[in-house]
Amino acid sequence: MSVYELDISWATSANERRSLHWQLIACGRVAGAFLTARDDVLAVLFKGDRHAFNEWARTLEPGWALR
């Protein structure tokens, strides 16, 4: 398990923040998520390597399937 920084600058509305919260809870590879000193970054305890984390993190952003 490793800690990675998750950029959440895209989650500006309350609905996006709620959706992000539920996605973090639902992911079996996330063991925890923690606030950082920056409002637009979470520290995520993730079961997997950096590549897997980056792939997963991209799926959180709205419209990711359209890319």
Backbone bond lengths (Angstrom), bond angles and torsions (degrees), N, CA, C in turn:
res aa  C-N    CA-C-N  psi(-1)  N-CA   C-N-CA  omega(-1)  CA-C   N-CA-C  phi
1 M - - - 1.436 - - 1.524 108.69 -
2 S 1.331 114.92 143.19 1.460 120.53 -179.85 1.523 109.70 -137.20
3 V 1.325 114.58 159.32 1.460 120.64 176.20 1.524 108.01 -101.54
4 Y 1.334 115.73 128.24 1.457 122.16 178.74 1.522 108.98 -126.72
5 E 1.322 115.85 153.62 1.458 121.02 175.71 1.524 109.04 -88.36
6 L 1.320 115.43 130.42 1.461 121.94 178.77 1.523 108.82 -110.47
7 D 1.327 116.24 116.33 1.460 121.83 177.73 1.524 108.18 -74.91
8 I 1.317 116.19 117.95 1.468 120.54 179.41 1.524 110.73 -117.16
9 S 1.309 117.23 25.79 1.466 121.15 -178.88 1.531 111.56 -61.90
10 W 1.315 117.05 -23.35 1.461 121.74 178.78 1.525 112.36 -72.95
11 A 1.340 117.72 -21.31 1.473 122.42 -176.15 1.533 109.24 -89.15
12 T 1.319 115.91 80.47 1.459 120.07 -175.18 1.524 113.58 -96.97
13 S 1.313 117.32 -27.08 1.473 119.92 -178.94 1.526 110.59 -92.26
14 A 1.311 115.01 162.82 1.467 120.44 177.49 1.521 110.97 -62.01
15 N 1.333 117.39 -38.70 1.464 120.78 179.27 1.524 111.26 -64.41
16 E 1.327 117.15 -41.39 1.471 120.02 178.62 1.520 110.91 -65.73
17 R 1.321 117.60 -38.84 1.471 120.81 177.89 1.527 111.22 -66.20
18 R 1.333 117.27 -40.08 1.476 120.47 177.38 1.522 110.73 -64.74
19 S 1.317 116.06 -43.94 1.459 120.40 178.81 1.526 110.63 -60.89
20 L 1.314 116.64 -44.38 1.461 121.28 177.43 1.522 110.78 -59.75
21 H 1.311 116.88 -44.57 1.466 121.57 178.68 1.530 110.83 -55.61
22 W 1.323 116.83 -48.14 1.463 120.39 -178.82 1.520 112.18 -68.84
23 Q 1.318 117.62 -35.02 1.463 120.03 177.39 1.527 110.95 -65.94
24 L 1.315 117.43 -38.00 1.468 120.97 177.46 1.530 110.65 -65.70
25 I 1.321 116.43 -43.22 1.468 120.89 179.65 1.528 110.99 -64.19
26 A 1.329 116.54 -40.24 1.468 121.47 -174.91 1.519 113.90 -75.09
27 C 1.318 117.54 -20.06 1.464 120.16 -175.67 1.534 110.48 -79.40
28 G 1.313 116.29 120.17 1.460 121.48 179.13 1.517 113.94 -68.30
29 R 1.316 117.30 -15.34 1.465 121.08 -179.35 1.529 112.48 -90.11
30 V 1.338 116.72 -8.44 1.462 121.19 178.81 1.523 108.72 -98.46
31 A 1.329 115.40 119.14 1.459 120.05 179.61 1.524 111.41 -95.40
32 G 1.324 116.66 -15.35 1.454 120.46 178.48 1.512 110.80 -179.73
33 A 1.324 115.37 155.89 1.459 121.65 175.83 1.520 106.72 -138.19
34 F 1.320 115.41 137.52 1.453 120.49 -172.15 1.522 110.69 -134.02
35 L 1.325 115.28 144.55 1.450 120.20 175.68 1.524 109.43 -67.40
36 T 1.311 115.76 151.55 1.457 121.54 174.96 1.529 108.02 -120.84
37 A 1.303 116.30 -178.36 1.461 120.77 178.15 1.526 111.51 -66.93
38 R 1.310 117.22 -20.64 1.461 121.66 179.33 1.522 110.20 -97.48
39 D 1.312 116.71 136.48 1.472 121.50 -179.56 1.518 113.40 -68.40
40 D 1.327 116.85 -23.05 1.464 120.48 -174.51 1.525 113.65 -103.23
41 V 1.341 117.25 16.73 1.471 121.54 -178.90 1.523 109.69 -139.23
42 L 1.333 115.64 133.73 1.464 121.98 170.25 1.522 108.49 -111.83
43 A 1.303 116.83 147.83 1.457 121.89 169.94 1.525 106.10 -93.41
44 V 1.336 116.45 125.61 1.468 121.24 -174.98 1.523 109.17 -119.77
45 L 1.326 116.01 125.43 1.461 122.34 174.07 1.524 106.36 -85.60
46 F 1.329 115.88 109.73 1.467 122.10 -167.62 1.526 110.74 -122.42
47 K 1.324 115.66 135.37 1.463 122.05 176.01 1.517 108.48 -88.01
48 G 1.320 116.60 95.34 1.454 121.30 -178.51 1.515 110.49 153.71
49 D 1.321 115.18 171.91 1.466 119.60 -179.04 1.532 110.31 -87.18
50 R 1.319 115.83 177.40 1.465 121.14 -176.79 1.530 111.80 -59.96
51 H 1.322 117.13 -40.95 1.466 120.08 -179.67 1.533 110.47 -61.36
52 A 1.323 116.73 -46.01 1.468 120.74 179.24 1.525 110.43 -63.16
53 F 1.327 117.07 -39.76 1.459 120.99 178.41 1.531 110.54 -62.91
54 N 1.320 116.78 -47.39 1.464 120.50 -179.57 1.523 111.56 -61.17
55 E 1.333 116.68 -41.16 1.472 120.71 177.57 1.524 110.48 -61.98
56 W 1.323 116.53 -45.90 1.452 121.72 -179.58 1.530 110.69 -65.54
57 A 1.321 117.44 -44.46 1.462 121.78 -177.17 1.528 111.36 -60.00
58 R 1.318 117.25 -35.93 1.467 120.39 179.04 1.523 111.52 -63.41
59 T 1.327 117.78 -29.92 1.465 120.79 -178.62 1.526 112.45 -72.53
60 L 1.311 117.98 -14.02 1.457 121.16 -178.53 1.519 112.67 -78.49
61 E 1.315 117.13 -29.25 1.454 121.21 -176.08 1.523 111.76 -72.20
62 P 1.321 116.61 138.97 1.472 119.57 177.21 1.523 110.47 -57.79
63 G 1.305 115.94 139.62 1.452 121.15 177.69 1.517 115.13 78.48
64 W 1.322 119.39 10.24 1.463 121.56 -176.30 1.529 111.60 -62.43
65 A 1.318 117.29 -32.92 1.472 119.50 -178.00 1.525 111.96 -71.82
66 L 1.315 117.04 -16.67 1.456 121.05 -178.35 1.524 112.38 -84.74
67 R 1.310 117.42 -9.28 1.463 121.36 -176.94 1.492 112.46 -83.02
